[in-house]
Each structure stands twice: as C-alpha cells, then as structure tokens.
C-alpha cells in the first residue's frame, strides 16, 4: 500500500466514524508513523508502506476512530510555535489559550519576538493550574529573564513546578517556592471552566479522554474563579497583572468578581468567534 492509498482509506474510515477533521488526523498519524512531514507525504504519494508501518498506522487510525485524541496517539501538540509532550494526564493545549500569552505580553508592554528592554526584565510570574506547562513555558520563551512558579493540583531551570490548590501554597507556605507573598508581576491561569451539567454535550474526545480535573470547574463551570481571583489579589504586586482564560459563559461572572477596589483596568479579549476568551486586570496600587 502506498501513501496515497493509505491516506484515502484512513480518511474514509475516520469519516465513517464521524471523526472531526478526518484528513488532518490521517495526515498527522501517518507523519508520526513514518517520521516525515506533510510536504514529504504529498511529494511522495507512491511511497510504499511496509507491513509493519501499515499495521501500526491502521492500528492508530482505529484508535482515533474510537475517539482517542490524535495528540494522545502521537504524544505531541504544537502551542505558540513550540512542540509539547502530551499525555492523557494533562489538558491538550488549545489554540485559544494562546490569547492568554498575547494578553499577558501586551499588558507587560512586550511585543512577541521583539528585542525590547521590557522583554529582559526579571518579571515574577505564576501560572495557576498548569498542566502541560504550555503557558509558563511559552511565556518563559518570550521573557528570558523572568522567573516562574507553575502550580498544579494532584524551561526547568527557571520554572518551579509545585503541587498546590490554586495559590494556597504561596499564601501559606511561600518558603517552599522561595517566593514571598505579593511579589508577582503576573498571574496567569487557564482554570477548569466547563460545567458538569455540560458534560454530555462535549465531544467524546474531550469527555472520555481528557482529565476531569482540568475540564470541570463545578456544576456550572464558573465556581473556581472567585477563589482564584481572591488568591491572586493577595499574591500580586501593586500594579501586577492578572490574566485569566474564560469559558464561553464566564465573562459576565468574572466581570462582576473583578469589579472591586482591588482591581483596575479590567479588560476582556474576544477570540476569533467573538466570544470573550480572556479577562485581564491590574492590581490596584493603592
């Protein structure tokens, strides 16, 4: 079987099983099996797969057809131009989360990839509820002098990964991380924001294969924001920045939580579909 035939048969199998973006999944899995890129696939359509490669490929196609995410089968996902290892233990990085990086850099006055003086400042940044580490690592890539704490429930030289319920460890045991309270320039988070009442509406790839602790923020989905924002107010520097990813129905709720004397400069950034995707605010310096 050659590359062209393998892709044709794989796409047909995935489409019969109602897999979204079937051609893309078929391409990625064949690239993974052959260790080739997309350009190679389409410039070598008559390349023959040996029996071992063919067996491996259609075994992966069968798993994808059953609902296993492509990223769990390849072990990789691109985010912010970086290649991240992905396992079923963490949320798969999504393109919309890149808005968190964009907003954080914008509010710091740093243009991505630009060699500005602000880029070299020794910012203190905490990523609350990190999974794959994509937010902290992407920001570390853009801010080479910054220091990070990445907390999680249940560029290693500059990022301290610690287990914590939200920011509890920084509030009660700051000596564990070497960071004292109210010392952070930026607090970023992509918290769980899907309501358990929405579980049945989720794609099977998400509902059946991604960790519940990274998906569900309570029965409604907005329950975690209040405590997260309260914690952030206690560990942010005066003038420090808070950047939060939002669920599709979280904007109004989070707006109300940030409407306090502790926060100023509250702003919301929409995603490409026009839905508020990121909330940001500055810790009042008074």
PyMOL commands that set and color helices and strands:
alter all, ss='L'
color gray80, all
select helices_A, chain A and resi 3-16+22-34+38-43+51-65+70-74+95-108+117-120+134-142+168-172+174-176+196-201+204-209+212-215+224-235+251-258
alter helices_A, ss='H'
color red, helices_A
select strands_A, chain A and resi 76-79+82-85+124-128+147-152+159-163+184-189+236-245+263-270+276-283
alter strands_A, ss='S'
color yellow, strands_A
deselect
rebuild
show_as cartoon
